[in-house]
Amino acid sequence: MFQIDIPTAVATMPTPGSAGSPGFFTSGNAATGLAATIIDQDFMNNIMMELVNIVSALGGAPDKSKNNQIATLLVSTFLQASSFGFWTPYTGSTTITVPSGMTKFECYLTGGGGGAAGCTASGSTGSYANVSGGGGGAAGSIYIIIGVNPGDKIQISPGSGGSGGAGSGSGTPGGATTLSVNNTLLATAGGGSYAAWANSTQSTGGSPGGGTINSTSGVLSSLVLTGGYGCDGQTGQLIFAGFGGASLWGGGGRAGNGGGLAGLAPGSGGGGAYNTASGSNTGGAGGAGLVLGRLLP
């Protein structure tokens, strides 16, 4: 598509005449004396500029060697637009380049869940040492809407879930999930804390993660949500089920005889290990972090 560029073309578009009554083309009728329609400069200039402006509005540059620019640009634009406005889950570090027409990014950030404690029950009669490990704490979450511009780089990095402790070992904490724009950190959803063995008969559940708005630049709306606590495993001779804490997305891992279960929901805590006989068992891992986001016009 290209504007007319022959030697008789003028550099400035002539001022259109006054609008007449809308009508239709005719090839004329000699028998009745009806004249054929004459195509004038206003009509051709209007058609030409409408087409040129479509190409420009869709991000293209008029190219005389192409006769399919509008079709190509329309298909590309509609295919691109179809992927926006829909929620997309991100489980790994990702950089999103903001395309033309998008002005906001809406998302939920959830950190990684905390790992649960293991157990090393001896099976001895009357022994309560390391029988039941506590559950991991759930991660914090953040709901946030930020303003963006075409070309901005949205950087998201979901945190990993904490590992379950082996034997009488404690779990490890979940990782934080972060949101940045053009390398400026805006928000951090904290990971859940791990379940720990304070001593051989004291296993406490992990504390929940929170969230931080690191910068208010471009932030249009936000809400910080705290995760759930992991359940204690045991206190002295009192034995509990060390279930993992619940995150925004669901419950944590179940405490398991012979090994705790991993947190299935993103950011949930792992379940503690317990053993009614003897053996060394591993606590459940925390659920991995998540970013659920979408671009908006």
N, C-alpha and C positions, 0 to 999 in steps of 0.2 A: 504494500500500500504506500502510495506516495502522492504528494500534491503535483498538479500539472506543472511542468517545467519547460514547455516549449517556448521558442523565442517570442511568440505573440502574447504569452501570459504576462500579467502585471504583478508587481511586487506587493501591492496593497489590495486587500479585498474591497471591491466596490461596495458602496452603501446599498443595501437591499432596498428595493422599492416597497411601496405600501402593499400590505397584504390584501389580496382579492378574495373572492369566494372559493372555498375548497372545491376541487374538481378532479377529473380523471383524464388520462391521455386518450386521444382518438387518432386513428389514421385518416380520418376524414371520409366524406361521401360525396363523390363528384355529382351523383344524380340529384342530390338534395342541396348541393352547394355548401355542405359542411366542410370547413377547412380542417386540415390536419393540425394537431397540436404542435406548436413551436417550442422547443426547449431553449430556455433563456439562461443567462449567466447566473441569475439568483438561484435558480433551481439546482444547477450543476455545482455551484459553490457550496450551497447548503449540504448537498449529499457528500461532496468531497470532504468538507470539514467535519461533518458528523463522523465519518469513518476514520479520519486522521485523529480526531479527539478520542475515539474509542481505543485506538492503539496506544496513545499516550497515557490515557487514564489507567490502562492495564499494565503499565510499566514498560511498554515497548517503545521503539524508535522507528518511525516510518522508513521502510526499506523498499526501494523501487524494484529490487530483484525478486521480491516475494509477493505472492498473491494469496497467501493463506495466513497472514499475520493475525487477523482478528480471530479466526477459528482456533489457531494454535494458542493464543493468549487466553481466550475464553476457557478452553479445555483445561489449561494449566491452572488458571485462577480458581475454577470451580473444584478441581481435584484438590487443590491446596486448601481451599476454604472448608471442604468437607471434613478435614482432619482437625479443624479448630472448633471450639465450643463443646467438644466431647472430652470427658474425663479420661486422662491417660495415666496409668500407674508407672512409676519409675522406681526400679529396685536397684539400680546401679548409677554411678556418677554420670551425669549427662549435662551437656551444654546445649541450650535451645537458643537459636538465633531468631529474634522477633521479626516476623515478616511484615510486609506492607499491610496496612489496614487494621493491625492489632494494637490495642492501647492498654490492655490490662492482662495480668496473670493472676489467676485465682488458684490456690492450692492448699492442701493439708500436708503438714510435715509431721512425721512420727519417727522418733529415735528407735534404736535397737533395744529389745528387752534384756533384762539382766539374767545371768545364768544362775541355776540352782545349785545347792550344795549336794554332795554325794553322801555315802554312808559306808561304814566298815563294821557292821554288826558282827559280834564274836560268836553269838549263839550260846554263850555261857548262861546257865541258869541264874537269873537275878541280875544280869549285867545290862545296863542301859547305855553303855558307851557307844556313841556314834550310830544310834539306831535309825534316826530319821532326820534327813537334811531339809533345810528350809527352802521355800520357793523364791524365785527371782522376782524383783520388782519390775513393774511395767514402765515403759518409756512415756515421756511427755509428748504432747502433740500441740501443734499450732495451726490455726486456720488464719490465712492471710490473703489479702488482695493488694497487689502493688501496681502502680502505673508504670508502663514501659513505652519505649519508642521503637519504631522499626530499626533494625540493626543492633539493638541491645543484645547482650549475651546474658542469658539467665543460666546460672550455674547451680545445679542441685546435686547433693551428695548424701544419699541415705546411709545411716549408720548400720553397722553389723550387729547381730545379736550376740550377747555374751555366751561364753562357753560354760557348760556345767562342770562342777568340781568333781574330781575323781577321788573315790574313797572318802577319807575324812577331810578332803580339800574343799575350799570355798569355790564358788563360781567366779566368773569375771563379769565386769560391768558391760552393759550395752553401749554401743557407740552413738555419738550425736549425729543428727541429721541437720544439714545446713542448706540455706538458701542465700545466694549472692547474685548481684547484678553488676556486670562489668567489674568483677573482682572486689566489689564492696559487700561485705557480709551484712545481711539484713536480719536474718532470724536463725535461731538454733533451737531445735527440739532435743532436749537432753535424753540420754539413754537411761534405762532402769538400772538400779543398783543391784549388786550380786547378793546372794544368800551366803552367810558366813557361819563358820564354826568358831564360837568364842572359846569353847573348851569341849571336852568330850561329851558333855551332856547338855550343851547349850548351842542350838543352831537357830539363828534368827533369820526371818525372811528379809528380802531386799526392799529397800525404800524406793518409792516411785521417782521417775524423772519429771522434770518440769520443762520450762521453755523460756527463752529470752528473745526479745526484740532488740537486736544489736544496733540497729539504726532505723530511724523513722523516715529517712529520705525515700520518698516515693511510696510510702506505705499508706494505703487508703483505708484499710480496716484490718483489725487483727484480734485474735482471741487465743489466749494460752490455756491449755488444758493439761492438768496433772494426771499421771497414770495411777494405777492401783498398787497397793502394797502386796508383796509376797507373804504368804502365811509362814509362821514359824514352824520349824520341824519338830523340835522338842525343847522342853525346859525341865531338866532333871529327869524324873521318872514320868513326867507328863509328855505323852507322845501325841503329836498333831500330824495332820496331813499337810505337807508343805506345798500347797498349790501355788502356782505362779500367779502374779498379779495381772489384772485385766487392763488392756489398753483401750484406746478409743475404738478399735476395730473388733474387740472381742476378748474372750477369756484366755487365761494363760494355760500353761501345760499342767496336766494332772500329775499329782504325786504317784510314783509307781513302785511297787514291790519288786526289787531287783534292778531298779533304774528309773529315774524320773523321765517324764515325757517332755519333749520340746514344746515351746509356745507356738501354737499354730497361727494365731492372729498376728499381723504385723505389730511389732513393738511389745508383745505380751511377754510375761516372765516365764521362765522354764519351771517345771515341776520338780520338787525335791525327790531324792531317792530314799527309800527305806527298805529294810529287810527284816522279815520275821524269823529268819533262821541265822545264817551267817554268810559272809562274803563281802567283797569290796565292790561297790556299785557307783555309777556316775549319775550326777544330776542332769536334768534336762536343760538344753540350750535355750536362750531367749529368742523370741521371734525377731527376724531382721527388720530393719527400719524401712520406711516407705515414704514416697512423695506421690500424691495424687493431685494432678494439676491440669489446667486448661487455659488456653489463650482466649481472650475475648476482644471484640472490636470496641 
